Amino acid sequence: MNIQTPPPANGKGAGRRKSKRTPKGRQVDPAALADVQSLLTDRPRRRDLLIEHLHLIQDHYGHLSAPHLTALAFEMKMALTEVYEVATFYAHFDVVKENETAPPAVTVRVCDSLSCAMAGAEKLLAKLPGLLGTDVRVVRAPCMGACDRAPVVAVGHLQTFGATPDKVAADVKAHKHPHAWHAETGFEAYQKAGGYSLVKECLAGKRTRDELIKIVSDAGLRGLGGAGFPTGRKWSLVRAEPGPRMFAVNADEGEPGTFKDRYYLERDPHRFLEGMLLAAWVVEATDTYIYVRDEYPELRLMLLDEIEKLEAAELTPHTKLHLRRGAGAYICGEESAMIESIEGKRGLPRHRPPYLAQVGLFGRPTLEQNVETLFWLRDIVEKGAEWMTSQGRRERKGFRSFSVSGRVKKPGVVVAPAGVTVRELINEYCGGMIDGETFKAYLPGGASGGILPASMGDEPLDFGTLEKYGCFVGSHAVVILSDKDDMKAVALNLIKFFEDESCGQCTPCRVGTEKAVKLMAQGPWDVALLTELSTLMRDASICGLGQAAPNPLLCVLKYFPEELTKPMGTW
């Protein structure tokens, strides 16, 4: 068959399409590009600064519009998918797609984690929307690191402690903005009291790195962010790797019930900063990154100011300091997820090995430590290992900082001997239980540390003492429960937290937490099914979030079986 192709109507070449007037994909809006450029000014357009640049847009406009995201991707020479996946990962970014309505100018976040739930968060969530009106958005939020001042509400980025509807309404009306925190001990006062003398000795060659490693090892200092890994050993492992080396500081405490890092930064930030400079010197880290949670804006602004003072005083010749801002993701408290976030990515935990000491930040050997571990370094080195090891109870050595909240008269940060019991914390340090309430149970290590009954209130609280009961002390966040609290409701509150904070990377955690919440909420509890689901999450989840998420549930099944047949209580 002879098929002839008719000539094109325009008389030109056959089979050719008209060329597009624009490239494929979303087009850059010139006005949006000008907006982004005016915010970024001369800041570097590096990939690792993506989250910082997203914060600039979010802070200025109150949301991230589709045109601004497209313009930011163009300006940073990144794929829009990369920008979009990061922007949608973090809770504090509000992505507004085409034809969507932007959120109100003011957002009120009500903490609904355990300590705040016990103090009346649900009543606030019910009352505030009608009181504040449609021009204010009221949303639930996870722990804000102020459990001792519950209930807590964040108006914009500023927190209202001991929140009531009237106090929150007044703060909304006041339109306040964060300012740098004024620490109890500033730079000059800290120096006059001998601060930074130890750093100067190290920089002058009067101390050796091996000397500091030995002192810290003899003192038994461990990572106080939750894992409890020996600090001296961690330093040695990092130093054994070829340079250049990096240092990442975790100031992203997000474990419900934990607020000790905030406590120390508010009172004596330079003791922490000196410890940080010492650790950077020991491992010879060329760059030090401090990752601060977004819920602490005043502390972040303060650290920016204080770091400038350190640099002006020439106390940082051995390491370059960088401050990075979180964006509302509990998972970034996990060390490898924090590294990913510092690099400007989603906070997805890495598979290990290799470990951070081998391949960490920007692919380099990396030391990772939390605020409180660094806070005690100066005292330990100056006073000697015996100063720390001479303290302790029940054959435990050292001291611990406990974040205590819940049903006690005096919640707050308690520095107590290692091996102290929860009953001793309540009676010796926290003024006893609230009048009219009876000690019933406690969380020894925040949301992930499990729940124990009051009958086990004489067990020492320290690393390695509670694992045989299916619990652990972790970051030493102790939440006290009373006869006013229903254990099923407590466990459900904690599992909901993990469901919301799961990064979604692995199925056992992402789906497991969701299914656990549904099974627990609908009741009655199917013990066999919940146990099977918990085992799967523990065995197959990538990181500690999914592995520890079932702990509250399993503890209720084990230690409070009599409550399983009762209707679930509320606060």
N, C-alpha and C positions, 0 to 999 in steps of 0.2 A: 504493500500500500504506500502510495506516495503522498505524504502529508506535507503541505507547504505552510510555512509560518507567515502570516500576514505581516507586512511591514508596520513598525510602530507608527502611531498616529502623528507623533511629532517629527517623524522622518529621521530620527537619530538612532543610535545603537539599540539593538533588540535586547530584551531580558534584563534591563537595568532599572533599578529602583531610583526614585528621586532620593538624594542624600538628605539625612536628617538635618534640620536647622540647629539642633542641639545634640550633645552626646547622650548616650543612654544613662538612665538613672535619674535620681533627684537632682534638680538644678540648684545651683547656689544663688540665693537671693542676695543681690548687692547690698540692700539695707541691712540684712541679717549679718552679712560678712563684715560690714562696717561696725556693727554693734560688737561683734566678737573681737575684732582687731582693737577696738577702743578699750575693751576690758583687759585683753592680754598685754597691750602696750609692747614693751620690749622683752617680755618674758620669753624664755626659750620655748620652742615648739616641740620639745622632746616627748617621746612616747610615754615615758615614766611620769610625766607631769599631767597626764590626761585628767586624772581625778581632781587635781588642784584646779585645772582650768574649768572643769564642770562645776566646781564649787563657786567660781567667780560668776558664772552665768546664773546659777541657781540663786545665789545670794542677791544678785542685782535685780533679777526679774521675778523671782519667786517660783520659777519653774524652768524646765528645759523644753523649749518649743522645737518642733521638727525643723523649721528653717535655721534656728541657731545650732542645732546638732549637725545639720548638713554643712553649715558654714565652718563649724569647728573642725569637722573631719577634713574639709578642704584646706583649711589653714594649717593643720598639723600633718597634712599629706598622709592621712590614714583612711582606710576603708570605713564607710559609714557604718557597716555592720560591727566593726570593732568598737566604735564610739557608742553605738546604741546598746550593745551587749553589756558594756560597763555601766552606762547610765541607768539601765533598767535593773541591774543587780543590787544596787545599794538603796536602802529604804529612804534615805534623806534626799534623794533626787526625784523630782516629779516630772516625768516625761509626758509631754502633751503632744499628741499626734495631730495631724491635719484634721480640721473640723471638730476637734475636741475643745471643751471649755477648760480654761486654766483654773486651778484651784484658787480659793480666796486668798487675799494678801496675807492673812494671819492664819497660821496653823497652831492648834493647841494639841499637844501630845500628852495623853494621860497614861502614866505607867500602870500596867496591869499585872506586872510580875508579883511574886508571892507576897513579899512584905507590904507592898502597896495595896494588893488585893485585900489583905487582912485589915488594912487601915481604912478601907472605904473607897477604893478605886472604882468599883462598879457603880456606886451611888453617884460619883462624879460624872462618869460616862453617861449615866441616865439624865442627869440634871443639866450639864453644861450646854448641850446643843440648843435647847430651848432658851436658856438664859443669855447665851452669847449671840444668837441670831444667825442668819444665813451668810453673813459676811465673814464668819469665822469657821474654819474647818476643825472639827474635833475628831481625833483618831486615837486608836489604841497604840501603845508603844511598849517595847520591852524595857528591862531594867535600865535606869539612868544613873546608877552609881551613887544614890543618896538614900539607901534603904533605911538608914538610921533617922531620916527626917520624913518618913512616909506619912501620907501619900504625896507623891511628887508629880507635878505637871510642868511640862515645858511649853512656855508661851514663846513661839518662835524658837530661839536658841537659849533663852534664859529660863531657869528653873524656879518654880514656886514650891517652897518646902512647906510641909504640913498644910497642903492645899485644901481650901474650902471653895465652894462656888463663888462667894463674894471676893475672896483674895484673888482668884484667877480672873474674874471679871475686871477687877481693879488693875491687874497687871496687863491685861489686854488693852485697856483704855490708856495706860501710861505709855505705850509704844517704846519700851526700853530696848536698848541694844547692848550686846556684850562689850565689856571693857576689860583690859588686862587685870588679872587678880593681883591684889596687894598682899604678898606673902607676909607671914608673921616675922620671918627672918629674911631680910633682903641681902643683896650682894655685899654692900659695905659692912653691914653688921656681921655677916658670915665671915668675911675676911678678917675683921678685927678680932674675932674669936678663934683665929688660927686656921680658918678655912682656906683651902687650896695650897696650904704649905706642903702637904703630901704630894700633890701633883707637881709642884715646883721641884721637890726633891727627886722625883722620878725623872723629870725632864732634864735635870742637871746631872743625872748619873749617880746620885747618892743612894739610890735603891736599885735592886735588880728585879727583873721579871720573875725569875725563879723564887726569889725571896717572897714576893707577894703571893705567888701560887701556893707556896708551902704554908704561909700563914692562913690563907683562906681555906685550904684543905684541912689543916689541923683544927680550925674552928668548926668544921663541919657545915659550912654555909652551903645551902642548897637553893635551887631555883624556887622562888616563892610565888611564882605565878600559877602554880598548880602541879607541875610535873615532878618537882623535887629533885632534879638531876644535880649531882654534886658540882658546884661552881668551879672549883679548882681543876677537876677533871675535864670539864667542858673547855676551859681556857687552854689546857694542854692539847686537847684534840684539835682545836682550831689552829693553834700555833704550829702543830705538826704538818699542816697543809701549806703548800707553796703560796706566796703572796702574788698579787695584792689581796688583802683580806678586807672583809666588810664587817660592820657591826650594826645590828638592828635592835632597837630598844622598844619593848612592848609596853605601851601606856594605853592599851585598849581593853582594860578590864571590863568585861561585859557579863560575867557570870552573875546571875541573879543572887543578890545578897552580898556582893563584893564591892567595897568602896575604900579599901585601905590605901591604895596607890593615890587616890584623890586626896585622902587625909594628909599624907606625907608631902605631896606636892603643894598643897595649900599652906602648909606650915613651914617647911624647910626645904624648898626646892633645890638649893645649892648643895645640900648634902647628897641629894640624888645626882645632881650634875657632876659633882666632883667624883662620885663613884663611877659614873659613866666615863669620864675622862681617864680614870685609872684603868678601867677594864679595856678601853680602846688602846691605851698605851701598852698594856700587857700583851695583847694579841696583835699589836701593830696594825690596827685597822686604819686604812687610809681615809675611809669615809664612815660616818656614823649617822644613821637615820633613826629619828625618834618618831614613832607612830602614835599619835594621840587621838583618842576617840572623840567623835564629833559632839558628843554630849557634854564635853568639858571645854567649851569655847573660851571661857575666861582663863583657864589654865594654859591653853594653847597660845593665846595672845601674850600671857605673862612669859612663857618660855621663849617666845620670839624675842622679847625685850631682853631677857636675861642672857640669852645666847649672844646677842650683840655685845653685851658687857664683857662676856668671857673672851670674845674675839678681840675686843679693844684692849683688854688687859693681857693679850698675848698668852693666854692659857691653853690655846688649842692649836699649836703649831704642828702637832703630830696627827691630827685627824680633822677632816672637814665635816662640820655639823649641818645636817639637813632636818627640817621639821616637816612631817607629813600628817595630813588630816584624814581621819577615817570618815566614813559616810553612812554609818548606821548598819553595821553587819557584825553580829556576834562571832561569826565564824572566823573573822579576821584576828581574833585572839589566839587562834591556832597558828603556830609559828610559821608554817609554810604558806598558809593562806595570807598571813600578814605580809610575807615577802612578795607574794603575787600582787597584793594591793599596793605596796610601795612602788612596784614596777608599773603601776597604772592599769592593772588588769582586774578582772573579777577575782574575788577572794576565794578561789577554789584550792582546797588542800592538795598538795603534791603527793604522788606515790613515792614511797621510800623503800629501799635505798635508791639513789644516794641521799645522804643526810645533809642538813644545812651546813654542818661543819666542813663538808666536802664541796658541795655545789649548792650555794645559797643565792643571795642577792646578786642579780646580774651575772649569775653563773660562777661567782667567786666564793671561796670558803668564808663562812659567815658565823659570827658569834651572835646569839640571840638571848637576851635577858630581859627580865621585867623590872619595873620601877623599884619595888621594895628590895629586891636582891641587891641592886646597886646602892640603894639608900644606906645600907649598913656597912658598906665596904670601908669607908674611912674609919669608922669606930673600931672595926675589927683589926685593921692594920695598925692603927695607932695604939690601941689598948692591948693588943695581943690576943691570940687564940683563946687563952685561958679566961679572958673576960667573958667570952660567949659560952664556953664549955662549962664554966662554973655554975651556970644557971640550969634549971630544969627540975622536973619531978618524975618519980617512978622510973628512974634509970635512963630518962631521956635527957639529952644535952641541948642547951641553947634556949632561945625564946622564940615566940611566934607572935605575929600580929593577927588578931582575929577581928573580922568584921561581924559584929553581933547586932542582929535586928530581930524584930518580932515582938513577942509578948513579954518583954522585960521592961523594967522601969527606966533603965538608963542604957539605951542602945548606943552603939558607937564602936570605935576602934579600940581594942583592948590589947595591950602588950603583956603577955603572960608567959610563964615558963613552959617550955616544951613538955608535953606529957600532962598538962592540966586537963581536967575533965569538964564536961559541959555543966555539970552541977556546980562545980567550983566557979566557972565563969559567971553563971547566973547569980550566985550568992555572994561571991567575993568582989566581983568587978562590975556587975550590972544592977546592983540594988535589989535583986530578987525579982520574982514574977510580978506582973501588974496585979494590983489588989483585986481579989475576987476571982482570979484565974489560977488554974492548977497546971503545972508542968506536965505535958502529955507526950511530946515527941520533939525531935530536932533534926535539922539538916546539918551534918557536920562539915560539908564541903560544897555548899551552894546547890544549884539545881541538879548538877550531875553527880553529886557525892552521895546520893541516896537519903533515906529517912530511917532514923532509929527511934525506938520507943524510950520513954523516960526510964524504964526499968534498966536500960543500958546506959544510963547517964553517968556512970562512974568509970567508963572506959577512957583511957588516955587519948587525947586528940593529937595525933602526930602522924608523920609519914609511916606507912607500913603497919599501923596498929588496928585499922578497921577493915582492911581488905578481906579478912576471913569472914566478915559479916556482910559482904557485898557492898561495902561503902568505902569512902576515902575522904581525907581532909582537903585535898586539892588546894585551892587558894585560901583555905581557912575562913570561908564564909559560913557563919553559923546562924541559922534562923531558928528561933525558939517558937514552938507551937504549944497551944494550951487546949484545955477541954472545950474551948469555943470553936475549934477547928476540926473539920471533917477531913479525914485522911484521903478519902477518894477525891474530894475536891482539890486538895493540895496536890496530889499526883497528877490530876488532870490539868491543873494550871501549869505545872512544870512541863508536861508532855506537849501542851499547846505551844509553849515557848520554843521547844526544840523543833516542832513542826514548822513554825514560822521562820526560824533561823537556819534551818537546813539549807545548804547551798544548792542542793538538788543534783549534785554531780553523780552520786551513786544511788541506785534504786533501793537498797535495803533501808537507807536513812530517809530518803525522800518519800517513798511510799509507806515505809514502816511507821513513821511518826504520824502520818495522815490516818492510816488505818487504826492505829492505837487510839488516837483521839476519838474517832467515830465509835469504836467499840466501847470505850470507857464512858463516853457521854450518853450513849443510848441505854446502856445497862439492860439487865443485870450483867455483871462482868462474867465473861466466859474464861475461867481461870486457865484451862488447858490451851485455848486458842491464844490468849494474851501471852502466856509463857512461851509458846512456840514462836510467836512473832518476835518476842524479846530476844530469844536465843539467836534467831536469824539476824537481827539488827546488830547484836553484839559480835557475832562471828564474821559478818560479811561487810560491815560498813568500812569505808576507807579511813576515816579519822575518828578522833575521840568523841566528836559530837554524837554521831550515830551509835557508837559503841557504848556510850554512857547514858544515852537518852532513856533507855528502859529502867534505869536504876530506881527512880522513885516508884514506878509501877510495881516492880518486883519486890521492893521493900514493903509496900502496902500489902501485897499478897502474902508475904512471909510473916510480917510482924503485927499486922492488924486484920487478921482474917475475920474477926467478929464484926467488922464494919461493912463487910461486903454485902450483907443482906439488907442493910439499911438504905433508905433513900439518900441520894447525894445531897449534902448540905450546900449552903451558899453563904457568902459574906454580905 
